[in-house]
């Protein structure tokens, strides 16, 4: 069996698994990928609240509030913002991290964005998504659902 055939079988099994997931997990994955893509593509605007710009309007207010608190922490923990900058305002932390992401090496950026999307999805899933499941499912969602919407 070729590697390509083997990988297609794995993706097909993940698609079956994805179809059987509770809707809140599917939504959490969508939120994680969408926010990460919005961070990657963020263009700084002096009149825009960065959180409003990167968090889709369809996201539940409770999740938005959690993201406003947790996203700066995630970005700092991923070492995207140097703690020596002494930034304390969440929006400034997110803007600084966004600038770092936008200038990252093209070979490193996807890994950091993947980690961030999993962390956001875990937060949105309210603890119902493990890291290992998040790794596989977020990659599958990005490749088969998110990219399909963009195209």
C-alpha positions in Angstrom: 0.0 0.0 0.0 1.4 3.4 -1.0 1.8 6.2 1.6 -0.8 8.3 -0.2 -3.4 5.5 0.0 -2.5 5.0 3.7 -3.0 8.7 4.4 -6.3 8.8 2.5 -7.6 6.0 4.7 -6.6 7.8 7.8 -8.3 11.1 6.7 -11.4 9.1 5.8 -11.5 7.6 9.3 -11.0 11.1 10.8 -13.9 12.3 8.6 -16.1 9.6 10.0 -15.0 10.5 13.5 -15.7 14.2 12.9 -19.2 13.4 11.6 -20.0 11.7 14.9 -18.7 14.5 17.2 -21.0 16.6 19.3 -21.9 19.9 17.6 -20.1 21.9 20.4 -16.8 20.2 19.5 -17.3 20.9 15.8 -18.1 24.5 16.7 -15.0 24.7 19.0 -12.8 23.5 16.2 -14.3 26.0 13.8 -13.7 28.8 16.3 -10.1 27.7 16.9 -9.2 27.7 13.2 -11.1 30.9 12.3 -9.5 32.9 15.1 -6.1 31.6 14.3 -6.6 32.5 10.6 -7.9 36.0 11.6 -4.8 36.5 13.8 -2.6 35.4 10.9 -4.3 37.9 8.5 -4.9 40.7 11.0 -4.2 44.2 9.6 -3.8 46.8 12.4 -6.3 49.5 12.3 -6.3 52.4 14.8 -10.1 52.3 15.1 -10.6 48.6 15.4 -10.7 46.6 18.6 -8.4 43.7 17.9 -10.7 41.2 19.7 -13.7 42.3 17.6 -11.5 42.0 14.5 -10.3 38.4 15.2 -13.2 36.8 17.0 -16.1 36.0 14.6 -19.4 37.8 15.5 -21.2 34.4 15.6 -19.2 33.2 18.6 -21.2 32.9 21.9 -20.6 35.9 24.2 -19.4 33.5 27.0 -16.7 32.1 24.8 -15.8 35.7 23.6 -15.3 36.7 27.2 -13.1 33.7 27.9 -11.1 34.4 24.8 -10.5 38.0 25.8 -9.0 36.7 29.0 -7.2 33.6 27.7 -5.9 34.6 24.3 -3.2 37.0 25.7 -2.1 34.3 28.1 -1.9 31.7 25.3 0.2 34.1 23.1 2.5 34.9 26.0 2.9 31.2 27.0 3.7 30.4 23.3 6.5 32.9 23.7 5.0 35.1 21.0 5.3 38.1 23.2 8.4 38.7 25.4 7.4 39.2 29.0 10.1 41.8 29.2 7.9 44.1 27.1 5.9 44.6 30.3 2.6 44.6 28.4 -0.4 44.3 30.6 -3.3 45.3 28.3 -4.7 42.3 26.6 -5.2 44.1 23.3 -1.6 45.2 23.2 -0.4 41.7 24.0 -2.5 40.3 21.1 -1.3 43.0 18.7 2.4 42.4 19.6 2.0 38.7 19.1 0.2 39.2 15.8 3.1 41.3 14.6 5.5 38.5 15.6 3.4 35.8 13.8 3.2 37.9 10.6 7.0 38.1 10.5 7.7 34.4 11.4 9.7 32.1 9.1 7.3 30.3 6.8 8.4 26.9 8.1 7.8 27.8 11.8 4.5 29.8 11.5 2.2 26.8 10.6 3.3 25.0 13.8 2.7 27.9 16.0 -0.7 28.7 14.4 -1.7 25.0 14.8 -0.8 25.0 18.5 -2.8 28.2 18.9 -5.9 26.9 17.1 -5.9 23.8 19.3 -5.6 25.9 22.5 -8.5 28.2 21.3 -10.6 25.1 20.3 -10.0 23.5 23.8 -11.1 26.7 25.5 -14.2 27.0 23.2 -15.0 23.3 23.9 -15.0 24.0 27.7 -12.6 21.1 28.5 -14.3 18.5 26.3 -11.5 18.4 23.7 -8.2 16.7 24.6 -4.9 18.0 23.1 -4.3 14.8 21.1 -7.8 14.9 19.6 -7.4 18.6 19.0 -4.2 18.0 17.0 -5.9 15.5 14.6 -9.3 17.1 14.4 -8.1 20.7 13.9 -5.7 19.6 11.1 -8.5 17.6 9.5 -11.0 20.5 9.9 -8.5 23.0 8.4 -7.7 20.9 5.4 -11.2 19.6 4.7 -13.7 22.2 5.9 -12.0 25.6 6.4 -10.0 25.5 3.1 -13.1 24.3 1.3 -15.0 27.4 2.5 -12.2 29.7 1.4 -12.0 28.2 -2.1 
